[in-house]
């Protein structure tokens, strides 16, 4: 029943979105089609409610309190990938508020914040400007072709939401830096990635220059790269692996971590164990 509920949800939600777009765009749909669509949506909602109640009841019988049972039902009913995508949006909106308030997330007193957003800010700002221009041009063209008000509203909302998401990504990268504390190193990329590495597991820290990273978060064997603008400039060698959770939930055990810092020299000083002197200025590329 759980699999059937998930499949029904995946099928009905996109179909309902398309149906809503057609209606607000002024498309006249036959009454039987509208009736069938609404009955299907109602049936899926009932199915989801019944499935959620059964999962909740099973968790309660297992000894969980109401809050834990509700959370367990939610996590079983909604796939992890969907939950994580919803979490990205929520964290992005919180990051926008933090950005406006000039505050940072997850940087406790005594910890060192290591920024990484500088290398991509200009590119993302140009991209954001292009999206705003596209929003205006789309509205002008739709008006010129006498498009229905509903269709123009849908396009406007979709474009505005995309602009908001890009702003949220920029804000998340600014307000969620890497964090170095006495106990751990927290490696992040905006709202999409967050890895905590205990300091006692760090065997060595090296300054490198690598400009050809192929993805923002990539795992190759036991090596993890968290890049910014295709760049990394620091490497952490670990004494034992840690579990990295990629943006959509896939997990990997990693023994080497490459990351980027706007000021690698300052980051290297913060990352190096207390009392360890800085090595020579030479750097070598990552293999």
N, C-alpha and C positions, 0 to 999 in steps of 0.2 A: 504493500500500500504506500510505503514511503517513496519508493521509486516512481510509482504511478503519479503521486502527488507532485513530485518534482518535475516530471515530464509534462504534466498538465500545466503547471505554472510557467514553464519555459515556452510552451506553445501559446498560451492565452495572452500573456503580458505583451509580447510584440504585436500580436494580432489586434489587441485592444488599442494599442498606441496608433497603429495604422488606421483603424476604424475611427478613432477620435480625430486624427488629422484630416481624414476625408470629410467628416461631419463639419468641423470648423472651417474647412476650405469651401464649403458651400456645395459639395457634391451631393446630389439627391440619390439616396439609396432606397431600394425597394423595401417596403415595410416588413415582408417576411425575413429578409436578410438581417434587418435591425433586431427583430424579435429573436431570431436564432442566436445572434451574437450575444444579446443580453442574457438569454437563458444559459448559454455556455459559460459566460462569466460568473453568473450566480452559482452554477453547479460547481465550478472550480473553487469558488470561495467557500462553499459548504464543505467540499472535499478537504481543502486546506485546514479548515477549522476542526473538522473531525480528526484528521491526522494529528494536528497539533495537540488536541485534547488527549488523544491516546498516548502520545509521547510524554506529555506532562503527567498523566496519571501513572504511567510506568515508572517515571523518575520519582514520583512521590511514594509509590509502593517500595521503591528501593531505598527509601530513607532520606531523600533530599528535601530541603525546605522549599517553600513556594518559589522563592527567587531562583534558587539553584535549579529547580525543576523546569521553570520557565526558560531559563538560559539553555538547559540541556535540550529541551524541545526545539528551541529556535536553532541551535547549532546542528541538530540532526535534520531538521526540515530544510534549512537554507544552506546550500553548499558553501564550503569555505571560500572558494573563489569569489562568489557573490558577496559574502560577508566582508571580505577584504576590500573589494571595490567600493562598497558602501562606506567602509571605514576610511578609505582615501578621501572621499568627498567630505565626510565629517571633519577629518583632521585638517583638510585644506581650508574649510570655512573657519575653523578655530585659528589656524595660522594667519588668515587674513586679519582677524581681530587682534592677534598678538602683534602683527606687523604694524597695524595702525597705532597700537598702544606702545610701540617700540620696546616690546618685551620678547624674551626668548623662552622656548619650551625645554624643560628638562636639563637646565644648567644650575645645579645647586651651588650654594655658597662654598667657596674654596676650590671649585672645579674650574678647569680651563676650557673655554669654548674655542673650537677650531673651525673657522668658517671655510666653506668650499664653494660658495655660490658665485664668487666673483668672475670665474672664467666663463660662465654661461649667461650672466645677467644681460649683457649687451645684446647677444643673439636672441634671447627670449624676449627682450623689450622690442626689438625690431619685428619679431614674429607677432607679438601682441599688437603692435601698431598696424601691421598688415591685416590682421584679423578685424580690427576696428574699421579700417577702410573698406574691407570686404562686406562688413555688415551694412555700412551706409550705401555702398554701391548696389547691393542686393535689394535694399528697400527702394532705392530710386528706380531700378529696372522694373521691379514688380509693380510699382505705381505707374510707370510708363506703359506697361502692358495691361493695365486695368485688372490686375490680379485681385481675386476676392480678398476682403479684409481679413477673413479667417486664415487664409493661406499666408498672407503677409505677417500676421501675428505669430503663426507657427514658426516661420523662418526667422523672424526677429527674436523670438524667445530662444530658439536653438542656437543662433549666432551669439546672442548675449550670454547664454549659459557657457558656451565654449570660451568666450573671452574671460568669464569669471573663473573657469577652471584653470586657464593659463595663469591668471593672476594668483590663484591659490597655489599653483605649483611654485611660482617665484617666491611667494610669501613663505611657503613651507620650507624651502631650501634656505631662506634667510634666517628664519626663526628657529629652525631645528638643526643646529650645527653639530659636528662631531663634539664629543665631550670627553675630556680626560680628567679623571678624579683619582684619588689615592687608591681606590679599590678596583676600578675598571676603566676600560676605554669603550665608549659608545660610538659606533660607526653608523652614520645615517645618510640617507638621501631623501630629503623632504619627508613626505608622509608615506613614501613607498617602501622604505627599507630601514631596519633598525636592528643592529647587532651589538650585543654586549660581550666584551672580551675581558675576563679577569686579568688584572695586571700580572699576576704570578705565572700566567701561561705565556707571556711574551718573552721569547728567547733573545730576539734581536730586532732592531729597528733600523731601516736603511733609507737614505734619500736617493731616489731614482728619478729618471725623466723618461716617461713613456707617453707618446702622442698618438698611438694607434689602437687604443682600446675599441673593441667592436660593439660593446653594449654598455649600458649604464650599470647594470648589475649582472655579472656573468660568473658562472662557476665552470671551471675547466679542471676536471679531476678533483684534486684537493686544494685547488687554488681559486680564491675568490677575488674578483675585481669590482670595486665600486668607483666608477669613473665619473668625471664631470667634463663635458665637451671633449669626449674621447681621450681624456688625459688621466694619468695617475702619477704621483710623485713621491709616494711613501710606500714602503713594504714592511709588513709585520711578519716575522717568523715566529711560530708558536711552538711551545714544547709539547703540546697535545692538541688535538683538533677541537673545534667548537662547532656547534650546529647553527648553520645560517639558514634563515627562512626567507626565500625569495618573495618578490612582491605578490605573486598569486598563490603562495603557500607551499611550493615545493621546497623540500629540505635537503641539505647536503652537509657533510662533515668536511670542514676546510682546515688546512694546516698552514696556509700562507694567504695573507690578505694584502691586496694592493688598494690604495685609496688616494684621494686627492685632497690637498689643503691649499688655500690661497697663499699662505705663508709657510712653506714647508720647513724653513729653518726654525721658526718659533714652534711649530708643531713638533718637530723632532726634539727640541729641548724639553717640551712638556711630556712627550712620550717616553723619553729615556729615563731609566730608573735613577732614583736619587743618588748623587755621588758619582755617576758615570760621566766621564769627560767626553766631549764631542770628538769624533774622529776627524781625520783630514777632510778638506773641502771636496775632494774628488767624489764623483757620483758615477754609478754605472747603470746601464739600462737593464730592465727586466728581461729575462730570456723568454 
